Amino acid sequence: MSATGREVILGVGAGIAAYKSADLVRRLQDRGYHVRVVPTPASLNFVGASTWEALTGRPVRTQVWEDVHEGAHISLAHDSDFFLIAPATADLIARIATGRADDLLTNLVLASDAPKMVIPAMHSHMWNDPATKANVETLRSRGFVVLEPDTGRLAGNDSGPGRFPETNRIIEEFDSMTGHKRDLVGRRVLVTAGGTREAIDPVRYIGNRSSGKQGLALARAAAMRGADVHLIAANMDTSAIHGITVSNVESALDMREVLKDQFASCDVLIMCAAVADARPTQKLNEKIKKASFTSIELETNPDLLAEISTTKTNQVIIGFAAETSDHIESARSKMQAKGLDVIYVNDVSGGAIFGKDVTHGTILLRNGEDIALKEVSKDALAEILLDHAIRQLG
Ligand code: CTP
């Protein structure tokens, strides 16, 4: 299992429906999945590797003979959380059923113990052939989820069972296989992430060590659970984010503008960003010369959370606290002062947590309850915090 729990291998077989899987890639990405496409060599006749590479931003391989030193058939299998094979041709189903390993995809299927879903697409005669039926039975008996194809127009002028299902149906079935909750459908979740930068001059800034990983985990988890998510990202790489509206900001004042714009229409605000508490007083357009770079005069930034919470109507507000001492007491008073429903307090002594995939800290609730989390992934914390948000939403 990968650290994120969201790595999907999309195996593509050599059927004309391969082009429909391009839409599937996008829809999976919209749900926060990281998709890697592994086509069969023959499927490249229908859709070329460049299409998959452009859609996923990841290299595409079809054989175990490429980059042998990386042992891709084992490492990719190990990192995958789910397999989706779409379209699956009669031949691909037969090869998987007999345990063949004659290309990268079939090697991965054998090497991975992740849950697997197969979406057949073929002519009705091939689908109804006893050989295919037996192969499908074999796959099902081994725990593969094999979808019944749709009935309708097939390649050429024929029609009957064997048609590749609509993307919506595949996504619905995939959601039920992965067991992901869909409890934020119809909700708007606003997440701030990263760390603001306050310009000293055109080249220098005051910043902090926030990587944005926790905020991104929250935004992705909310999107997976069906929310309409807006991420206000301060100085982080947002190029690989799909299915989430992103506003890139630099300073606390930039963030304040977007927050003011978006807050009224959201149901949940998760203020994960590390906002710089002060900014240089002077706005300089020229670089300060070394000889005169001896001190910086600062002025206090507004407390964005405290400010926005005064305009709260029905929103649930979750804040974060970074502390190096008296964690619980400090976080409780921040909760009070900033009008929060939930606060997660991190012990950041010695720079712990920044840039890491795991976190440890305490969740404090309005009713006085404390929930200590020993060591959890940032993805797991995201799910836990969203559970609390949903409870508060009622
Ligand atoms: N926060 C904010 N605006 C600021 C500073 C912080 O909205 N100018 C938010 C953070 O996003 C976080 C929470 O307030 O959700 C607490 O941030 P933290 O840095 O722990 O607390 P501060 O209020 O800055 O207090 P201190 O630095 O004194 O601990």
Residues whose N, C-alpha, C, O or C-beta is under 5 A from the ligand:
A	BS01	CTP	M271 C272 A273 A274 V275 A276 D277 N301 P302 D303 L304 L305 G319 F320 A321 A322
